[in-house]
C-alpha cells in the first residue's frame, strides 16, 4: 500500500535526516530500508510504501505525527526526543475462526494471529495444549519480554522457573515474565485451549 505522503515525504525525510546528522547509508542501516530506495524517495523518484514509511520514522527516531507535521508546517528542526501525542495508524488484522499462521509449539499446535503485520508490540497466539509434562517438551521455553495467558477451554498448569506450577481453568488469566523459563502443561482429560500474548513480533 502506497502512502498518501509519498509526494512530499522525500523533502521532509532528507531535512530530518540531515538535522539528525545521518548519511543515507546510516539511515538505511538504522531503518532497514535499502539505500537505493531512500535515495529515490528523497529525490521524489518513487512512492513510499506504508511499511517503509514506518521503518524510516523509526530510523529517524520520530513518530508519524512528527513527519506529517514537518510536511504540513515546514517545521523541519532536529528530531524531537520528547513524547508526542499518540497517532492512530489505522492498522488492523481480522482473524476468522480457525485462521492464523500454523506453528508448532512445545506444548502442542498453535496459530499465530496477525502474522502479516510487522513491528507489533505483542503477538497473539492461539494454543492447543496437549503436552502432559515439562520434560516431554524438552524443558522450559523463553520469550523476549512479558506475556499474558488466558485459558479459553479446559484447564492447564503454567510451569515457571520462578514459581510453583499455577493451575488455571477456563476464564482464568495470568500476566507473567516470559523471559524466565515457562511451559504450558495440560491439566485435563479433555481439550485444552489458550490464548497467549507475547511481547514483540519475532518468532513465537
C-alpha positions in Angstrom: 0.0 0.0 0.0 1.5 3.4 -1.0 1.4 6.3 1.4 -0.5 9.5 0.6 2.6 11.3 1.9 4.8 10.0 -0.9 4.7 13.2 -3.0 6.2 15.3 -0.2 7.8 12.9 2.2 11.1 12.9 0.4 11.9 16.5 1.2 10.9 16.2 4.8 12.8 12.9 5.3 16.0 14.5 3.8 15.9 17.5 6.0 15.1 15.4 9.1 18.0 13.1 8.2 20.4 15.9 7.8 19.2 17.6 11.0 19.9 14.3 12.8 23.4 14.1 11.4 22.9 10.9 9.5 24.1 9.9 6.0 21.8 8.0 3.6 23.8 4.8 4.4 23.4 5.3 8.1 19.6 5.8 7.8 19.4 2.7 5.6 21.2 0.7 8.3 19.0 2.2 11.1 15.7 1.7 9.3 16.3 -1.5 7.2 15.2 0.3 4.0 17.6 -0.2 1.1 19.9 2.8 0.4 18.7 2.9 -3.3 15.1 3.2 -2.1 15.9 6.0 0.3 17.8 7.9 -2.3 14.9 7.7 -4.8 12.4 8.7 -2.1 14.4 11.8 -1.1 14.6 12.8 -4.8 10.9 12.2 -5.3 11.5 9.5 -7.9 9.5 6.7 -6.2 6.5 6.3 -4.0 6.8 5.3 -0.4 5.0 2.2 1.0 3.3 2.4 4.3 5.6 -0.2 5.9 8.8 1.6 4.6 7.4 4.9 6.0 7.1 3.3 9.4 10.7 1.9 9.1 12.1 5.3 8.1 10.3 7.0 11.0 11.8 4.5 13.4 15.3 5.1 11.9 14.8 8.9 12.3 13.6 8.4 15.9 10.4 10.2 15.2 6.7 9.1 15.0 4.3 9.5 12.1 2.8 12.7 13.6 6.3 14.4 13.5 6.8 13.6 9.8 3.2 14.8 9.0 3.8 18.0 10.9 7.1 18.6 9.2 5.5 18.3 5.8 2.4 20.4 6.6 4.1 23.2 8.6 7.6 23.2 7.3 8.9 22.7 10.9 11.9 20.7 10.0 14.1 21.1 13.0 16.0 18.3 14.7 14.0 15.2 15.6 12.2 15.6 18.9 13.2 13.3 21.8 10.1 14.2 23.7 6.9 12.1 23.8 4.3 13.1 21.2 0.6 12.5 21.3 -0.3 9.0 20.1 -1.2 8.8 16.4 -3.8 6.4 15.1 -2.1 4.5 12.3 -5.3 2.6 11.3 -3.6 -0.9 11.2 -5.8 -3.9 11.8 -5.8 -7.6 11.0 -9.0 -9.7 11.2 -8.6 -13.3 12.1 -11.6 -15.5 11.5 -12.3 -18.7 13.5 -9.8 -21.4 12.6 -7.4 -18.9 10.8 -3.9 -17.9 11.6 -0.3 -19.0 10.7 0.2 -22.5 11.8 3.2 -23.1 14.2 4.5 -26.0 16.2 4.9 -25.1 19.9 6.5 -27.3 22.6 3.1 -28.0 24.2 1.1 -28.5 21.0 -0.1 -27.0 17.8 -0.7 -23.2 17.6 -1.9 -20.5 15.3 -0.2 -17.0 15.2 -2.7 -14.2 14.6 -1.9 -11.1 12.6 1.4 -12.7 11.4 1.4 -10.3 8.4 1.8 -7.2 10.5 5.4 -6.1 11.3 6.7 -4.4 14.5 3.8 -5.3 16.6 4.1 -4.5 20.4 2.7 -8.0 21.0 1.9 -11.2 19.1 -1.3 -13.2 19.8 -1.0 -17.0 19.6 -3.9 -19.5 19.9 -2.6 -22.6 21.6 -3.8 -26.1 21.8 -2.2 -27.5 24.9 -1.6 -31.3 24.6 1.7 -31.9 26.5 1.4 -33.7 29.9 4.8 -32.7 31.3 7.6 -30.2 31.1 10.0 -33.0 30.4 8.1 -34.0 27.3 8.6 -30.5 25.9 12.3 -30.7 26.3 12.4 -28.2 29.2 11.3 -24.6 29.6 10.7 -22.1 26.8 12.0 -18.5 26.8 10.5 -15.4 25.2 11.6 -11.8 24.9 9.6 -9.7 27.4 6.4 -10.2 29.3 3.3 -12.2 28.3 -0.4 -12.7 29.0 -2.0 -16.1 29.1 -5.8 -16.7 29.1 -7.4 -20.2 29.3 -10.2 -20.5 26.7 -11.2 -24.1 27.3 -10.3 -26.9 29.7 -7.5 -26.5 32.3 -3.8 -26.2 32.3 -0.8 -25.6 34.6 1.7 -22.8 33.9 5.2 -24.0 35.0 7.9 -21.5 35.6 11.5 -21.3 36.8 10.4 -18.7 39.3 7.2 -20.0 40.8 5.4 -23.2 41.7 3.0 -24.6 39.0 0.0 -22.3 38.6 -3.3 -24.2 37.9 -5.7 -22.3 35.6 -9.2 -23.2 34.3 -11.3 -21.6 31.5 -11.8 -17.9 32.2 -8.6 -17.6 34.2 -5.6 -15.5 33.1 -2.1 -14.6 34.2 0.4 -11.9 33.3 4.0 -13.1 33.7 7.6 -12.6 32.8 8.3 -14.8 29.8 12.0 -14.1 29.9 12.1 -16.6 32.8 11.6 -20.2 31.6 8.0 -21.3 31.3 5.9 -24.2 29.9 2.2 -25.0 29.5 1.0 -28.4 30.6 -2.5 -29.8 30.1 -4.3 -30.3 33.3 -7.4 -32.0 31.9 -8.5 -35.2 30.1 -10.4 -33.1 27.5 -9.4 -30.4 25.0 -7.3 -27.5 26.4 -7.1 -24.2 24.5 -5.5 -20.9 25.5 -4.6 -17.5 24.1 -1.0 -16.4 24.7 0.1 -12.8 24.1 3.9 -12.5 23.9 5.8 -9.2 23.6 7.2 -8.2 20.2 6.6 -9.8 16.8 9.5 -12.1 16.5 9.3 -15.9 16.3 7.0 -17.3 18.9 
